[in-house]
Structure formats: structure tokens, C-alpha cells
Amino acid sequence: MNRYNASTSALRHIRMQNILTSFFWSGDAIRSRSVSDIVLSGTLDLPAPSAAVLEDWRREIDVRLALEPGDVEVMPLARTQMRWPDYRRCMQAISEWPGALGLPAVIADCDMALMACRGARYHHDGEQYGGAAFCNLFLSEDKGLDLHFPFTGQRIPLKRGTAVIFDPVQPHGVIQRGSDSFSAAEFAPGQDFDQIFLTWELPIEDANIGSALKIVFDSASSTSLQLEKEQVWFNGSPATVCPESGRLLRVD
């Protein structure tokens, strides 16, 4: 019995010593919240992009963006909407998916963008998107890449139809499926590692979204009063993420 209590106490201590806190703008004030380790994921039945759309994406990535390993950049959405007749089927599928998870139709009124990445260095989005959850819908084929959350160990294989809702303040990156870290050397020139995805910013303060991700609000109210910008703290201190390993690092 004593051994069990000691183990339970040690586990509780470890959990208490690994606390992420997001400080984000809520109206004209900084508010605090917990950082969710929940990732909602599924695979939707999406049509394949047409050859014309694929070629347009390739030109944009190679010519204008000059995408390098680890980069995540915005793509022109309007051209894809015009040139892809089946785009509406993608929108219908992602609009219906949250309902299957018990969430209301939250996509329609949220900001949306088309994005491209060639892998992604580990990062958190807490300095800009602490007030949001992300919903991503991947449009490219399986290229051997995973969405990886190093703090929790979760991995989501990326392929056409992969849909995820997650807390963007939770450190994450896109890495090779057989790897446990991000290395630009693993994205050799001449090989296609590009992933195209649609992304939506969901309001984290929405009661349904906050509940689905089990967010605890005002978890560090006294600290919030002292801050003037969005940031992420780990175990009581400002933190950033090592782009290669995904480890959390103290900001001096």
C-alpha cells in the first residue's frame, strides 16, 4: 500500500511539474488558460484534386513561395476555389465532421486559409493564436509525414482527408514517419514532401470548443494581470520550443 501511494504521489508530482499555460487576448485583456493535449482526428472521404489544381499548387510552391524544409506558408485560396470543381465536396465534408464529434457547425463562421508546408519545424502558436483552436483538413496524398505532438507523444499520419482539431499552443511539428525529430536533411531536394491543407481558426472561448478540448480558463489569473502580450509559460516561466527536438525551453 505504501509503495502504491508513493508511486501515485510521484506520478502526480510529474504531472504537476509539466504544466503549460497560454496567456491570450480576450477582448482588451490578457486571459489565462490551460493547454489541451486532446487531438480530435478523423479521415474524411475527399475527392482527389484535379491535375490543373495540382500543377497550380506546384508552381506556387516552387516559384513564388520557394518553400524550404520546415516552412509553413499561405497559399492563394481563391484560385483553388475557382479551378477545383470538387472543392465544394471538401467543404461539405469538413462542415459535417464536427457534428459527428458532438460539436455544432462551427466551421462556417470561422476564418479560413489554404496553407502549404514541407514538413514543419516544431513550434507553438501561442504568441498569436492563444485564443483559437485549429481545424486542419489535409488535401495531399500520403507522403510519409506525421503531425507530431512531442510533449504528448501523439502522431497523426497525414494523407488526403486527414482532419484534425487541436490546441495550437500544444507544441507540434510535421516530421518523417520514421523519425522522432525534425531534420531538414530528411527532406531531400527533388522529392515531393509538400502537404497542402485548409485551416480554420475556431474560437477557444466558445463553450462547445473549450469543453471538447477540456480547456480550463483563468488558470493563472494573477499572472495575466501583469502581462501585455500573448505568450506561453511552462512550469511557471515563459517558454519556447526547440525547432528540431520539440523540447520546451525556458525563455530568459
C-alpha positions in Angstrom: 0.0 0.0 0.0 2.8 2.4 0.9 4.6 1.6 -2.4 1.3 2.3 -4.4 0.8 5.6 -2.6 4.4 6.6 -3.3 4.1 5.8 -7.0 0.8 7.7 -7.2 2.3 10.7 -5.5 5.3 10.6 -7.8 3.1 10.5 -10.9 1.0 13.4 -9.6 4.2 15.3 -8.9 5.4 14.7 -12.5 2.1 15.9 -13.9 2.2 19.0 -11.8 5.7 19.8 -13.0 4.7 19.7 -16.7 2.1 22.4 -16.8 1.6 24.5 -20.0 -0.3 27.8 -19.7 -1.5 30.0 -22.5 -1.9 33.7 -22.0 -4.0 35.2 -24.7 -6.0 38.3 -25.7 -9.7 38.1 -24.7 -11.2 41.4 -25.8 -8.9 44.1 -24.4 -7.4 42.0 -21.6 -5.0 39.1 -21.3 -6.6 35.9 -20.0 -5.0 32.6 -19.0 -6.0 29.1 -19.8 -4.7 25.5 -19.8 -3.2 23.9 -22.9 -5.1 20.9 -24.2 -3.4 17.6 -25.0 -6.6 16.4 -26.8 -6.4 15.9 -30.6 -9.6 15.1 -32.4 -8.9 13.4 -35.7 -10.6 11.5 -38.5 -10.3 10.6 -42.1 -12.9 12.2 -44.5 -13.8 10.9 -47.9 -12.4 13.7 -50.2 -12.1 13.8 -54.0 -8.6 14.0 -55.4 -7.6 17.4 -56.7 -7.5 17.8 -60.4 -4.3 17.8 -62.4 -4.7 21.5 -63.1 -5.0 22.3 -59.4 -2.0 20.1 -58.5 0.1 21.9 -61.1 -1.1 25.3 -59.8 0.0 24.3 -56.3 3.3 23.1 -57.5 4.1 26.3 -59.4 3.0 28.5 -56.5 5.2 26.5 -54.1 8.3 26.3 -56.3 8.2 29.8 -57.9 6.6 32.3 -55.5 7.0 30.6 -52.1 10.3 28.9 -52.8 9.3 26.6 -49.9 12.1 25.2 -47.9 12.0 22.2 -45.4 10.2 23.2 -42.3 8.4 26.2 -43.9 4.6 26.7 -43.5 3.2 29.3 -45.8 -0.1 30.7 -47.0 -1.4 29.8 -50.5 -3.8 31.6 -52.7 -7.2 30.2 -51.8 -9.4 31.9 -54.5 -7.6 30.2 -57.4 -8.1 26.8 -55.8 -11.8 27.6 -55.2 -12.3 28.6 -58.9 -10.2 25.8 -60.5 -11.3 22.8 -58.4 -15.0 21.8 -59.2 -15.0 19.3 -56.3 -13.9 22.0 -53.7 -17.5 22.2 -52.5 -17.4 18.5 -51.6 -14.4 19.1 -49.4 -16.3 22.0 -47.7 -19.3 19.8 -47.2 -17.3 17.0 -45.7 -15.4 19.2 -43.2 -18.6 21.1 -42.3 -20.4 17.9 -41.3 -17.4 16.3 -39.5 -17.6 18.3 -36.2 -21.2 17.3 -35.9 -20.1 13.6 -35.7 -17.9 14.6 -32.8 -20.8 16.3 -30.9 -19.7 19.8 -31.9 -22.1 22.3 -33.6 -21.4 23.6 -37.1 -18.5 25.8 -36.1 -16.6 26.0 -39.4 -18.9 28.3 -41.4 -18.3 31.4 -39.4 -14.5 31.0 -38.8 -11.5 32.4 -40.6 -10.1 30.0 -43.2 -6.9 29.8 -45.2 -5.1 27.5 -47.6 -1.7 26.5 -46.4 1.4 24.6 -47.7 4.2 23.0 -45.7 7.3 21.0 -46.5 7.3 19.4 -43.1 7.1 21.8 -40.2 9.7 22.7 -37.5 8.4 22.2 -34.0 6.7 25.3 -32.7 3.7 26.5 -30.7 1.3 29.2 -31.9 0.7 30.7 -28.5 2.2 34.1 -29.4 -0.5 34.8 -32.0 -3.3 32.2 -31.7 -3.7 31.6 -28.0 -7.4 32.4 -28.4 -8.0 29.8 -31.1 -8.2 26.1 -31.7 -7.1 24.9 -35.2 -9.1 22.7 -37.5 -7.0 21.4 -40.4 -8.1 19.4 -43.4 -5.2 17.9 -45.5 -5.7 17.7 -49.2 -2.5 16.0 -50.4 -1.7 12.3 -50.7 0.2 10.3 -48.1 3.9 11.3 -48.4 5.2 9.6 -45.3 4.7 12.5 -42.9 3.1 12.7 -39.5 1.7 15.6 -37.5 3.6 15.0 -34.2 3.0 16.4 -30.7 6.3 15.7 -28.9 5.0 16.8 -25.5 2.3 14.1 -25.5 3.7 11.6 -28.0 0.7 11.7 -30.3 1.2 11.2 -34.1 -1.3 11.7 -36.8 -0.4 10.2 -40.3 -1.1 12.9 -42.9 -2.9 11.9 -46.1 -5.8 13.2 -48.2 -8.8 13.5 -46.0 -7.0 13.7 -42.6 -8.9 16.1 -40.4 -7.7 17.3 -37.0 -8.9 19.7 -34.3 -6.3 20.6 -31.8 -4.9 23.3 -29.5 -2.2 25.1 -31.5 -0.4 26.1 -28.3 0.4 22.5 -27.8 3.9 22.1 -29.3 3.7 20.4 -32.7 5.5 19.8 -36.0 5.3 17.8 -39.2 8.1 15.2 -39.5 9.1 12.0 -41.3 7.0 9.0 -40.2 10.1 7.1 -39.1 11.6 10.0 -37.2 11.3 11.4 -33.7 12.7 14.8 -34.5 12.7 17.4 -37.3 15.7 17.4 -39.6 15.8 19.5 -42.8 18.3 16.9 -44.2 15.4 14.3 -44.3 13.6 16.5 -46.9 15.9 15.9 -49.8 15.6 18.2 -52.9 13.8 16.6 -55.8 11.4 14.6 -53.6 7.8 15.7 -53.1 7.1 16.2 -49.4 4.7 19.1 -49.8 1.4 19.0 -47.9 -1.5 21.3 -48.8 -4.2 21.8 -46.2 -7.1 24.0 -45.3 -7.1 25.5 -41.9 -9.8 27.3 -39.7 -9.4 29.3 -36.5 -12.0 28.2 -34.0 -12.7 30.4 -31.0 -11.3 28.7 -28.0 -13.7 30.6 -25.7 -16.7 29.0 -27.4 -18.3 26.8 -24.8 -18.5 23.8 -27.0 -14.9 24.0 -28.3 -13.5 24.7 -24.9 -15.4 21.8 -23.5 -14.4 19.4 -26.3 -10.7 20.2 -25.6 -11.2 20.3 -21.8 -9.8 23.8 -21.5 -9.6 25.3 -18.0 -9.9 29.1 -18.2 -8.3 31.6 -15.8 -5.8 29.1 -14.5 -3.3 31.8 -13.7 -5.3 35.0 -13.3 -2.8 36.9 -11.1 -0.1 36.4 -13.7 -2.4 37.5 -16.5 -2.8 40.9 -14.9 1.0 41.5 -15.3 1.3 40.7 -19.0 0.9 42.8 -22.1 1.2 40.3 -24.9 0.3 36.7 -25.7 2.8 34.1 -24.6 3.2 30.5 -23.3 4.6 29.5 -19.9 5.9 26.1 -18.9 6.0 25.3 -15.2 5.6 29.0 -14.2 8.1 30.5 -16.7 7.9 31.8 -20.3 8.9 29.1 -22.8 9.7 28.4 -26.4 10.1 25.2 -28.4 13.3 23.8 -29.9 12.5 23.6 -33.6 14.4 20.3 -34.1 13.7 18.2 -31.0 10.3 19.8 -29.9 11.6 20.2 -26.3 10.3 23.1 -24.3 13.0 25.7 -23.5 12.9 28.4 -20.8 13.0 32.0 -22.2 15.4 34.1 -20.2 
